[in-house]
Amino acid sequence: MKKIQMACCLLLTVIITITSCGKSNSESEKNASGKTEIEFWYGLGGTLGETMEDIIGSFNDSQEEIEVIGVQQSEYDETKKMLQAAVASDDVPATALMGPADLKQFASRGIIESLDEYIKADKDFYPEDFVESFMNYCRLDNKIYALPAYGTTQVMYYRKDLFEKAGINPDEAFLSWQNLGEAARSLAVKENGETSVYGWEPMYGEENLMDIAYSNGASILNDDGTKVTLNTKEWIEAWEFIRKCIHEDKIMTIHFGGDGWEYWYKTIDDVMQGRAAGYVGSSGDMADLDFTKIGVHIQPGFGDYPPNPYADALTCAVLKGASEDQKEAGFKWLSYLTSAENNGRIAMATGYVPVRSSVMEDSDFQTYLQEHPWASVPIEQAKIARPNFIDPTGGKIFQAITDAGDLIEIENVSAKEALDKAQKTAQEALDEYLAKR
């Protein structure tokens, strides 16, 4: 009964939120100032959220035709859920920020507007300036459905003083995950059988776990995309390593749960307050870190394998359900947001990876990198990174991986048991998808 009541409350909350945030296509698109009013939904917090607010304000002040209303959610996944509810109610925002997997899912369902005609009509828009690897996330069936706003990859942040005190060379510690495990054992502080300082904190969730597995030669699908490969020795070996470090050796730990990005900021706080010697985090964490204390390093490989972390782009799209005037205004807003000037602005404010080639050639950005050398680490890692996996089943394989990660990181289930379960669930989802094709 409680679950039913909670579900009803959640549904009511979503309906109320959509009703209050959304603008029906039948309503007037002009505000009191005569501007075309559009909404931009984004699940950002911290410095990046503040930077996005500033860019929205700058755009609104720069011209007299369009007014962008920023509607902020707590995280990317909340934006996705809100968009699904908005589509169901036929009351969508004009524009939204989303990850590439969500973009593909929405675009394949006909929810996202293709930008090709808008790009062709704008002689001042230069799509070739976008880094190709990031732009690829925005394409589906040879059409452009979004523009990359910024690139992201997860790097290693560590306490320089704790490493130095323990006599650990970071370059040696980050040669492999096994080396880091030994370093974490030396860095961890235990008192009366309890760990008071952890040697390392992986970031909760499937992404860091996937990076470790890929850096052990793993893959999610076989070469022809017909078989899921989640319970191979490469996966099991990598994930069992993390399980033992967390639950048996107690030299590592994770934070999970809470609202939005709460678990993420708790992880950062542990390192900044000296309760952990380091963690794996987004390049965008740089704005929240003190680099008099913190060092940055590229992710390690596993065993003899080289590093194989992911790098992808957060994308911004126009919703097909908006009116023609709103869609045209939406493209102008997204062109401004993803301009080289604002792309560099986001990168310098947050540490996210630039998605425009011209940003790297800008003299101000080059000066910034000279003054903030740690900001070069995610850029260098992005050069060797793999594209993130795009789930052909619309998220079912990813969900199986997420559930397996929870079993390992939270419930101390063996990697083999968790991944065997994920393998079965994911293969069934893939078979169903392939049968429909």
C-alpha positions in Angstrom: 0.0 0.0 0.0 2.8 2.4 0.9 4.4 1.8 -2.5 1.2 2.5 -4.3 0.7 5.7 -2.3 4.3 6.8 -3.1 3.8 6.0 -6.8 0.6 8.1 -6.9 2.4 11.0 -5.1 5.3 10.8 -7.6 2.9 10.9 -10.5 1.0 13.8 -9.0 4.3 15.6 -8.5 5.3 15.1 -12.1 1.9 16.3 -13.4 2.0 19.4 -11.2 5.6 20.1 -12.2 4.9 19.8 -15.9 1.8 21.9 -15.6 3.7 24.6 -13.8 6.9 24.5 -15.9 5.7 23.7 -19.4 4.1 26.0 -21.9 1.4 24.6 -24.1 1.9 25.0 -27.8 -1.5 26.5 -28.0 -0.6 29.3 -25.7 1.0 32.6 -26.8 4.7 32.2 -27.6 5.3 35.9 -27.0 5.9 37.4 -23.6 5.0 40.8 -22.4 8.2 42.2 -24.1 7.2 40.8 -27.4 10.0 38.1 -27.3 9.5 34.5 -28.3 9.7 32.7 -25.0 11.3 29.2 -24.8 12.3 26.9 -22.0 15.6 25.2 -21.6 15.6 22.2 -19.3 18.9 21.1 -17.8 19.9 18.8 -14.8 23.0 20.7 -13.6 24.2 21.8 -10.2 27.3 23.5 -8.6 29.5 25.7 -10.7 28.3 24.3 -14.0 24.7 25.1 -13.1 25.7 28.6 -12.1 27.7 29.0 -15.4 24.7 27.9 -17.4 22.5 30.5 -15.6 25.0 33.1 -16.5 25.1 32.1 -20.2 21.3 32.1 -20.3 21.3 35.6 -18.9 24.0 36.7 -21.4 22.0 35.4 -24.3 18.8 37.1 -23.1 20.7 40.4 -22.8 22.3 40.0 -26.2 19.2 40.4 -28.4 15.6 41.5 -28.4 13.9 38.5 -30.1 14.1 35.5 -27.7 13.7 35.0 -24.0 15.2 31.7 -22.7 13.7 30.5 -19.4 16.0 28.1 -17.7 14.3 25.2 -15.9 16.8 23.4 -13.7 16.5 19.8 -12.5 18.6 18.0 -9.9 20.4 15.7 -12.4 20.4 14.4 -15.9 18.2 11.5 -15.1 15.5 13.8 -13.7 15.5 15.8 -16.9 14.9 12.6 -18.8 12.0 11.6 -16.6 10.5 15.1 -16.9 10.8 15.0 -20.6 9.1 11.7 -20.8 6.2 13.1 -18.8 6.2 16.3 -20.9 6.0 14.3 -24.2 3.1 12.2 -22.7 1.2 15.3 -21.9 2.0 16.9 -25.3 3.5 19.9 -23.5 7.3 19.9 -24.2 10.0 22.6 -23.6 11.6 23.9 -26.8 15.1 22.8 -25.8 16.8 20.5 -23.3 20.2 19.2 -22.2 20.7 15.4 -22.2 23.3 12.6 -22.5 23.9 10.9 -25.8 22.1 7.7 -24.8 18.9 9.7 -24.0 19.3 11.7 -27.1 19.4 8.5 -29.3 16.4 7.1 -27.5 14.3 10.2 -27.9 15.5 10.8 -31.5 14.6 7.2 -32.5 11.1 7.8 -31.1 10.6 11.0 -33.2 10.7 13.3 -30.2 13.8 15.3 -31.2 13.9 17.7 -34.2 16.6 17.3 -36.8 18.9 20.4 -36.9 20.1 19.9 -40.5 17.8 22.4 -42.1 18.5 25.0 -39.5 22.3 24.5 -39.9 22.1 24.8 -43.7 20.1 28.1 -43.4 22.6 29.7 -41.0 25.6 30.8 -43.0 27.4 31.8 -39.8 27.2 28.4 -38.2 30.3 26.2 -38.7 29.5 22.5 -37.7 33.0 21.5 -38.8 34.5 23.3 -35.8 33.0 20.7 -33.5 35.4 17.9 -32.6 34.3 15.0 -34.7 34.3 12.4 -31.9 31.9 14.6 -29.8 29.8 15.5 -32.8 29.3 11.8 -33.6 27.2 11.5 -30.4 24.7 14.0 -32.0 24.1 12.0 -35.2 21.5 9.3 -35.9 20.8 7.9 -39.4 23.1 10.5 -41.0 21.1 13.4 -39.4 22.2 15.9 -36.7 19.8 15.9 -33.8 21.7 17.9 -31.3 24.8 20.0 -30.7 27.5 19.0 -28.1 27.6 21.4 -25.2 30.7 20.1 -23.4 32.8 16.9 -23.2 33.2 14.8 -20.1 35.5 12.1 -18.9 36.4 10.7 -15.4 39.9 11.2 -14.1 41.8 10.4 -10.9 41.9 13.1 -8.1 44.3 12.5 -5.2 45.5 14.3 -2.1 49.1 15.3 -2.8 49.9 15.6 0.9 48.6 12.1 1.8 50.5 10.5 -1.1 53.7 12.3 -0.1 53.3 11.4 3.6 52.9 7.7 2.6 55.9 7.9 0.3 53.8 7.0 -2.8 54.7 8.2 -6.2 51.4 9.0 -8.0 52.8 8.1 -11.4 53.6 4.6 -10.1 50.4 4.3 -8.2 48.3 5.1 -11.3 50.2 2.7 -13.6 47.5 0.1 -12.9 44.5 -0.6 -10.7 46.5 -3.2 -9.0 49.1 -0.6 -8.2 46.4 1.7 -6.9 45.1 -1.1 -4.7 48.4 -1.5 -3.0 48.8 2.2 -2.6 45.3 2.4 -1.1 46.3 -0.3 1.4 49.2 2.0 2.5 47.1 5.1 2.5 44.2 3.7 4.5 44.1 4.4 8.2 42.3 1.9 10.5 41.6 2.4 14.2 40.1 -0.3 16.3 39.2 -2.3 13.3 37.4 0.6 11.6 38.6 2.6 8.6 38.9 6.3 9.4 40.7 7.3 6.2 40.1 5.4 3.0 42.9 4.8 0.5 40.6 5.4 -2.4 36.9 6.0 -3.4 35.6 4.8 -6.7 32.7 7.0 -7.9 29.5 5.1 -7.3 27.7 3.9 -10.4 28.3 1.8 -13.5 30.4 4.3 -15.4 33.6 4.0 -13.3 33.1 0.2 -13.0 32.8 0.0 -16.8 36.0 2.0 -17.2 37.8 -0.5 -15.0 36.4 -3.5 -17.0 37.2 -1.9 -20.4 40.7 -1.2 -19.1 40.9 -5.0 -18.6 40.0 -5.7 -22.2 36.3 -6.2 -21.7 33.4 -5.2 -24.0 29.6 -5.2 -23.6 28.8 -6.8 -27.0 30.6 -9.1 -29.3 31.9 -7.9 -32.6 28.7 -8.4 -34.6 26.5 -7.0 -31.8 24.4 -10.2 -31.3 25.8 -11.4 -28.0 26.2 -9.7 -24.6 29.6 -10.3 -23.0 29.1 -9.1 -19.4 30.1 -12.3 -17.5 33.5 -12.8 -19.2 36.6 -13.2 -17.1 37.6 -9.6 -18.0 34.5 -8.2 -16.3 34.5 -10.6 -13.4 38.2 -10.0 -12.6 37.9 -6.2 -12.7 34.7 -6.0 -10.7 35.7 -8.6 -8.1 38.9 -6.5 -7.5 36.7 -3.5 -6.5 34.3 -5.6 -4.4 37.2 -7.0 -2.3 38.8 -3.5 -1.9 35.4 -2.2 -0.6 34.0 -5.1 1.4 36.8 -7.3 2.4 39.9 -5.2 2.7 37.9 -2.0 3.5 40.5 0.2 1.9 38.0 1.7 -0.4 34.4 2.9 0.0 31.6 4.5 -1.9 28.7 6.9 -1.3 25.3 6.2 -2.8 21.7 7.4 -2.7 20.4 10.8 -1.7 19.0 13.5 -3.8 20.4 14.3 -7.2 24.2 14.7 -7.1 24.3 14.3 -3.3 26.4 11.1 -3.4 28.9 12.8 -5.7 29.5 15.8 -3.5 29.8 13.5 -0.4 32.6 11.7 -2.2 34.4 15.0 -3.0 33.9 16.1 0.6 35.7 13.0 1.9 38.8 13.8 -0.1 38.7 17.5 0.6 38.3 16.8 4.3 41.0 14.2 4.4 38.7 11.2 5.0 40.0 9.6 1.7 43.2 9.9 -0.2 41.5 10.2 -3.6 38.6 9.4 -5.9 37.5 9.0 -9.5 35.5 12.0 -10.6 34.3 14.0 -13.6 36.6 16.6 -15.2 33.8 19.0 -14.3 34.6 18.6 -10.6 37.6 20.9 -11.0 35.7 24.0 -10.1 34.9 22.4 -6.7 38.5 21.3 -5.8 41.5 23.0 -4.2 44.5 22.3 -6.3 46.9 23.4 -3.7 45.9 20.1 -2.1 44.7 18.0 -5.1 46.6 16.4 -7.9 45.1 15.0 -11.1 46.0 11.9 -13.2 44.8 10.0 -16.1 43.0 6.7 -15.2 45.1 3.6 -15.0 44.8 0.4 -17.0 44.1 -3.0 -15.4 47.1 -5.4 -15.3 49.0 -5.2 -18.5 46.2 -3.4 -20.4 46.4 0.3 -21.2 43.8 2.8 -19.8 40.5 2.7 -21.6 38.2 5.3 -20.0 35.2 6.7 -21.8 34.7 10.3 -23.0 31.4 11.6 -24.2 29.5 14.8 -24.7 26.4 16.3 -23.1 24.2 17.3 -25.9 21.5 20.0 -26.3 18.5 19.4 -28.5 15.3 21.0 -29.9 12.1 19.2 -29.1 9.9 18.4 -32.1 6.7 19.1 -30.2 7.5 22.8 -29.9 6.0 25.3 -32.3 7.9 26.3 -35.4 8.7 29.7 -33.9 10.0 28.1 -30.7 12.1 25.6 -32.6 13.7 28.3 -34.7 14.3 30.3 -31.5 15.6 27.1 -29.8 18.2 26.6 -32.5 19.4 30.2 -32.2 19.8 29.7 -28.4 21.7 26.4 -28.8 24.0 28.0 -31.4 24.8 30.7 -28.8 25.2 28.2 -26.0 27.6 26.0 -28.1 29.6 28.8 -29.6 33.4 28.7 -29.2 33.2 31.6 -26.8 30.8 29.9 -24.5 32.4 26.5 -24.9 35.6 28.0 -23.7 33.7 29.8 -20.9 32.3 26.5 -19.6 35.7 24.7 -19.9 37.5 27.4 -18.0 34.8 27.7 -15.3 34.4 23.9 -14.7 37.2 21.8 -16.2 34.9 20.1 -18.8 36.5 19.2 -22.1 36.1 21.7 -25.0 34.0 20.3 -27.9 35.1 23.0 -30.4 38.6 22.8 -32.0 38.9 26.6 -32.1 38.7 26.8 -28.3 42.1 24.9 -28.1 43.6 27.5 -30.4 42.3 30.5 -28.5 45.0 32.5 -26.8 43.0 33.1 -23.7 42.3 29.4 -23.3 46.0 28.6 -23.9 46.9 31.1 -21.2 44.3 29.4 -18.9 45.9 26.0 -19.4 49.4 27.4 -18.6 48.0 28.9 -15.4 45.9 25.8 -14.6 48.0 22.8 -15.8 45.7 20.3 -14.1 43.0 21.3 -16.6 45.1 19.6 -19.4 44.7 16.2 -17.9 41.1 15.5 -19.0 41.9 16.9 -22.4 44.8 14.5 -22.8 42.7 11.6 -21.5 39.9 12.4 -24.0 42.5 11.9 -26.8 42.9 8.2 -25.7 39.4 7.6 -24.5 36.8 5.3 -26.0 33.3 6.4 -27.0 30.7 5.6 -24.4 28.4 2.6 -25.1 25.1 3.5 -26.7 22.6 1.0 -25.6 20.6 -0.3 -28.6 17.8 -1.6 -26.3 16.9 1.9 -25.0 18.6 1.4 -21.7 17.8 -2.2 -20.7 21.4 -3.4 -21.0 22.6 -0.3 -19.1 20.1 -1.0 -16.4 21.4 -4.6 -16.1 24.9 -3.3 -15.7 23.8 -0.7 -13.1 21.9 -3.3 -11.1 25.0 -5.6 -11.1 27.1 -2.7 -10.0 24.8 -2.1 -7.1 24.9 -5.8 -6.0 28.7 -5.6 -6.0 29.3 -2.1 -4.5 26.4 -2.0 -2.0 25.4 -5.6 -1.2 28.7 -7.3 -1.4 27.5 -9.9 -4.0 30.3 -11.6 -5.8 31.1 -10.2 -9.3 30.4 -13.6 -10.9 27.0 -13.9 -9.4 26.1 -10.3 -10.2 27.4 -10.4 -13.7 25.8 -13.8 -14.5 22.5 -12.2 -13.6 23.2 -9.1 -15.6 24.3 -11.3 -18.6 20.9 -13.2 -18.6 18.8 -10.0 -18.3 20.8 -8.0 -20.9 20.9 -10.9 -23.4 17.1 -11.3 -23.2 16.7 -7.6 -23.9 19.1 -7.7 -26.8 17.4 -10.7 -28.3 14.1 -9.0 -28.1 15.5 -5.9 -29.7 17.1 -7.9 -32.6 13.9 -9.9 -33.1 11.9 -6.7 -33.6 14.5 -5.4 -36.2 
